[in-house]
């Protein structure tokens, strides 16, 4: 039961941090989702957005961040 409580608290912190990050991105007007290379298809009342460049950029940033964190924790 104690392990479940810890897991739920960790998930709560992760969700809170993600929400705060999304709020910060919205307040700073960062062009995520509107970068050159993002594909937008509009036909009448249908819109399909495929954020290719945003996905690649976030993947690179998260890879660098997690590799630095892994190196720091393995000391």
JOZI-V12327 format. One record per backbone hydrogen bond with DSSP energy under -0.5 kcal/mol. NH is the residue of the N-H (numbers start at 1). CO is the residue of the C=O. E is the energy in kcal/mol with one decimal. If there is no record, write none. Layout:
nh:NH co:CO e:E
nh:NH co:CO e:E
This chain:
nh:5 co:1 e:-1.9
nh:6 co:2 e:-2.1
nh:7 co:3 e:-2.4
nh:8 co:4 e:-2.5
nh:9 co:5 e:-2.1
nh:10 co:6 e:-2.4
nh:11 co:7 e:-2.5
nh:12 co:8 e:-2.2
nh:13 co:9 e:-2.1
nh:14 co:10 e:-2.3
nh:15 co:11 e:-2.6
nh:16 co:12 e:-2.4
nh:17 co:13 e:-2.5
nh:18 co:14 e:-2.3
nh:19 co:15 e:-2.5
nh:20 co:16 e:-2.4
nh:21 co:17 e:-2.3
nh:22 co:18 e:-2.5
nh:23 co:19 e:-2.2
nh:24 co:20 e:-2.3
nh:25 co:21 e:-2.5
nh:26 co:22 e:-2.1
nh:27 co:23 e:-2.2
nh:28 co:24 e:-2.1
nh:29 co:26 e:-0.7
nh:30 co:25 e:-1.5
nh:32 co:30 e:-0.6
nh:34 co:31 e:-2.4
nh:38 co:35 e:-2.1
nh:39 co:50 e:-2.8
nh:40 co:38 e:-0.5
nh:41 co:48 e:-3.0
nh:42 co:40 e:-0.5
nh:43 co:46 e:-2.7
nh:46 co:43 e:-1.9
nh:48 co:41 e:-2.9
nh:50 co:39 e:-3.5
nh:51 co:49 e:-0.5
nh:52 co:50 e:-2.2
nh:55 co:51 e:-2.1
nh:56 co:52 e:-2.1
nh:57 co:53 e:-2.4
nh:58 co:54 e:-2.6
nh:59 co:55 e:-2.1
nh:60 co:56 e:-2.2
nh:61 co:57 e:-2.4
nh:62 co:58 e:-2.6
nh:63 co:59 e:-2.2
nh:64 co:60 e:-2.3
nh:65 co:61 e:-2.5
nh:66 co:62 e:-2.8
nh:67 co:63 e:-2.1
nh:68 co:64 e:-2.2
nh:69 co:65 e:-2.2
nh:70 co:66 e:-2.3
nh:71 co:67 e:-2.1
nh:72 co:68 e:-2.1
nh:73 co:69 e:-2.2
nh:74 co:70 e:-1.3
nh:75 co:72 e:-0.8
